[in-house]
Amino acid sequence: MRARGTIKGNRASRPDAGSIYRQVLLGLAGNRTGGFHFPGYFLNIDWPRIGEDHVEEALTVAPHCSNVDGNLNLAAFGVLLDTSVAVTSRLKLPAGAHQATVHLHAQFTGRPLRGTLLAAARHEGHTTGAAVRQAVISATVSADGQAVCHATSAFVHLPPPPGVTEGLPLRSRPRADELKPLDRDELDAGERRVLKACDEALRRADSRRAFIEHFWNVIPRPARSGARCDVSLGAHFGNRTGDVQGGLLFGIAAATAQAAAPRHSQISNISAWYIGPGRGDLLRVRSRLIHAGRSFAVVRTEINRSDGARVLETVSHHAA
């Protein structure tokens, strides 16, 4: 049997290539369990505490998920934030039901996204007076005991999509450190495509763009009045239902919005409204700079599928 995580060509010269390769194979193993999903297992997200109405999740920033400056990549941060509030919402979810994110707001404090990040989320109850109830969740993400982000979110409970089976109960889901990375020989066609994306991202990573930016195709480029990003999709983007994981959508929008306001490099806050599922082979992300002052900028971002269906809209505030 071939060795697990064989690195080919000049990728072997990267000191972190082996650990990155292992995380991808670990994510693929986790994705088969029916517990979390590939992004969660790939990022090694853990939940050290699950209470009756609160959850703590932890993520340690490492080469597979950091930008070249050592900060956690915004797409990876989006997965941490979204999964922390989503897991908390599930504490009150009826057995066999499905949920969808309606809204997610994040207020950043300006502290760096480094070290071990701890997301503490709490279920604040449900809305009333409408035909569809929404679960309201609050969260704070900290690094080394200092808050880096305060967040609120809302979820709706829905019947499961056709063909989607109920996931494992929260407290019985396997953790990343309990899993064994897959061998190359046991990968199916979709998993081999994820490994190919890993190989390509390792090959393209350099001093300007990190592995994770290429792996999740979050490479915004300037456009008229803002920035744009076309994201080719694969199994490494998916949640348990096969749609793009909601935190990834949030992070992709945030990263593209940041590129649309180059003179205001610090993202201050961002609000996202979830409109439809991210699916298909491509997402088109368009960020438009709608205000740029001396101290702050405002950016509106839209994510659409290749068939034109709207997936997500955000409005973000950026500080100089």
Secondary structure, DSSP 8 states (H G I E B T S, - for coil): ---TT---GGGGGSTTHHHHHHHHHHHHHHHTTTSS-HHHHHTT-EEEEE-SSEEEEEEE--TTTB-TTSSB-HHHHHHHHHHHHHHHHHTT--TT-EEEEEEEEEEE-S----SEEEEEEEEEEE--SSSS-EEEEEEEEEETTEEEEEEEEEEEEE---TT------GGGS--GGG-----GGG--HHHHHHHHHHHHHHHH--SSS-HHHHHTT---EEETTEEEEEEE--GGGB-TTSSB-HHHHHHHHHHHHHHH-TTS-EEEEEEEEE-S---SSEEEEEEEEEEE-SSEEEEEEEEEETTS-EEEEEEEEEE-
